């Protein structure tokens, strides 16, 4: 059954993000899944196969813009959405977030609020 998971995250400090963050969102998804089941992350990362998921670029408020990207403002939330065709993969994300494990995006630690 198709499943959508949205994360609302808060960074501990400012973070420079690229102009396009779709690949950052994909990397975050693969990291979260890989922390629970590395083989599942490998399956999602396999080349030349149809992926049973999609990601949306990060949405956040920036403090500044530069040639390198945008400076994330930690006073505001950063959001990302993952969509799965198979709920097995969504369960990995939920399990990781429920574990209370700290995680990073770039050089900043994040706390997250999960919504389904």
Kinemage of the C-alpha trace (Angstrom):
@kinemage 1
@onewidth
@group {chain A} dominant
@subgroup {mainchain}
@vectorlist {calphas} color= white
{ca unk a 1} P 0.000 0.000 0.000
{ca unk a 2} L 1.396 3.486 -0.814
{ca unk a 3} L 2.589 5.456 2.214
{ca unk a 4} L 3.762 9.048 2.661
{ca unk a 5} L 5.941 10.179 5.551
{ca unk a 6} L 6.703 13.796 6.244
{ca unk a 7} L 9.382 14.989 8.628
{ca unk a 8} L 9.515 18.343 10.300
{ca unk a 9} L 13.081 18.840 11.516
{ca unk a 10} L 14.958 21.473 13.483
{ca unk a 11} L 18.699 21.992 13.100
{ca unk a 12} L 20.936 22.801 16.044
{ca unk a 13} L 22.834 25.382 14.004
{ca unk a 14} L 22.987 27.067 10.620
{ca unk a 15} L 23.748 24.783 7.707
{ca unk a 16} L 24.722 25.547 4.114
{ca unk a 17} L 22.532 23.571 1.709
{ca unk a 18} L 22.833 23.423 -2.094
{ca unk a 19} L 20.412 25.237 -4.377
{ca unk a 20} L 18.682 21.956 -5.241
{ca unk a 21} L 18.123 19.651 -2.256
{ca unk a 22} L 16.435 16.659 -3.894
{ca unk a 23} L 19.621 14.601 -3.739
{ca unk a 24} L 20.081 15.649 -0.092
{ca unk a 25} L 16.585 14.335 0.675
{ca unk a 26} L 17.369 11.075 -1.143
{ca unk a 27} L 20.616 10.684 0.795
{ca unk a 28} L 18.766 11.316 4.053
{ca unk a 29} L 16.208 8.634 3.211
{ca unk a 30} L 18.880 6.073 2.319
{ca unk a 31} L 20.776 6.903 5.514
{ca unk a 32} L 17.724 6.499 7.758
{ca unk a 33} L 16.780 3.179 6.138
{ca unk a 34} L 20.394 2.003 6.231
{ca unk a 35} L 20.682 2.593 9.960
{ca unk a 36} L 17.855 0.073 10.505
{ca unk a 37} L 18.581 -2.371 7.655
{ca unk a 38} L 21.678 -1.829 5.491
{ca unk a 39} L 20.540 -4.391 2.906
{ca unk a 40} L 17.235 -2.534 2.431
{ca unk a 41} L 19.156 0.684 1.845
{ca unk a 42} L 21.310 -1.104 -0.738
{ca unk a 43} L 18.181 -2.336 -2.533
{ca unk a 44} L 16.803 1.221 -2.653
{ca unk a 45} L 20.152 2.502 -3.931
{ca unk a 46} L 20.596 -0.169 -6.635
{ca unk a 47} L 21.300 1.301 -10.084
{ca unk a 48} L 19.132 0.810 -13.155
{ca unk a 49} L 15.993 -0.384 -11.369
{ca unk a 50} L 12.646 1.302 -10.805
{ca unk a 51} L 12.637 2.771 -7.297
{ca unk a 52} L 9.670 2.031 -4.996
{ca unk a 53} L 9.918 5.533 -3.482
{ca unk a 54} L 10.121 9.224 -4.271
{ca unk a 55} L 11.391 12.187 -2.302
{ca unk a 56} L 10.592 15.886 -2.327
{ca unk a 57} L 13.334 18.510 -2.025
{ca unk a 58} L 13.857 19.983 1.443
{ca unk a 59} L 11.686 22.984 2.305
{ca unk a 60} L 13.226 25.475 4.711
{ca unk a 61} L 13.675 29.157 5.479
{ca unk a 62} L 17.062 30.513 4.524
{ca unk a 63} L 19.035 33.265 6.242
{ca unk a 64} L 21.142 34.014 3.191
{ca unk a 65} L 21.795 32.966 -0.382
{ca unk a 66} L 25.216 32.497 -1.941
{ca unk a 67} L 26.706 30.951 -5.058
{ca unk a 68} L 27.142 27.724 -3.059
{ca unk a 69} L 23.511 27.542 -1.931
{ca unk a 70} L 21.266 28.648 0.916
{ca unk a 71} L 22.019 29.046 4.616
{ca unk a 72} L 19.354 27.177 6.592
{ca unk a 73} L 17.897 29.235 9.451
{ca unk a 74} L 17.731 26.946 12.521
{ca unk a 75} L 15.001 29.082 14.099
{ca unk a 76} L 12.550 27.606 11.579
{ca unk a 77} L 11.654 24.047 10.626
{ca unk a 78} L 13.026 22.129 7.670
{ca unk a 79} L 10.588 19.714 6.027
{ca unk a 80} L 10.968 16.730 3.754
{ca unk a 81} L 8.546 14.163 2.339
{ca unk a 82} L 9.139 10.539 1.415
{ca unk a 83} L 6.601 8.480 -0.560
{ca unk a 84} L 6.746 4.693 -0.739
{ca unk a 85} L 4.965 2.178 -2.940
{ca unk a 86} L 5.830 -0.548 -0.433
{ca unk a 87} L 5.086 0.134 3.241
{ca unk a 88} L 8.007 -2.105 4.301
{ca unk a 89} L 10.405 0.770 3.547
{ca unk a 90} L 8.287 3.326 5.388
{ca unk a 91} L 8.491 1.109 8.476
{ca unk a 92} L 12.304 1.397 8.455
{ca unk a 93} L 12.082 5.196 8.634
{ca unk a 94} L 9.511 5.080 11.436
{ca unk a 95} L 11.603 2.524 13.351
{ca unk a 96} L 14.726 4.666 13.073
{ca unk a 97} L 12.984 7.835 14.240
{ca unk a 98} L 11.334 5.942 17.102
{ca unk a 99} L 14.716 4.678 18.301
{ca unk a 100} L 15.699 8.099 19.637
{ca unk a 101} L 19.020 7.939 17.779
{ca unk a 102} L 20.553 11.343 17.045
{ca unk a 103} L 21.203 12.017 13.390
{ca unk a 104} L 22.932 14.593 11.259
{ca unk a 105} L 22.393 16.332 8.006
{ca unk a 106} L 25.707 17.768 6.925
{ca unk a 107} L 27.442 19.265 9.949
{ca unk a 108} L 24.327 19.909 12.031
{ca unk a 109} L 22.469 17.569 14.346
{ca unk a 110} L 18.703 17.503 13.902
{ca unk a 111} L 15.704 16.700 16.012
{ca unk a 112} L 12.583 15.722 14.142
{ca unk a 113} L 8.862 15.631 14.555
{ca unk a 114} L 7.227 12.902 12.509
{ca unk a 115} L 3.920 13.205 10.776
{ca unk a 116} L 2.251 10.574 8.622
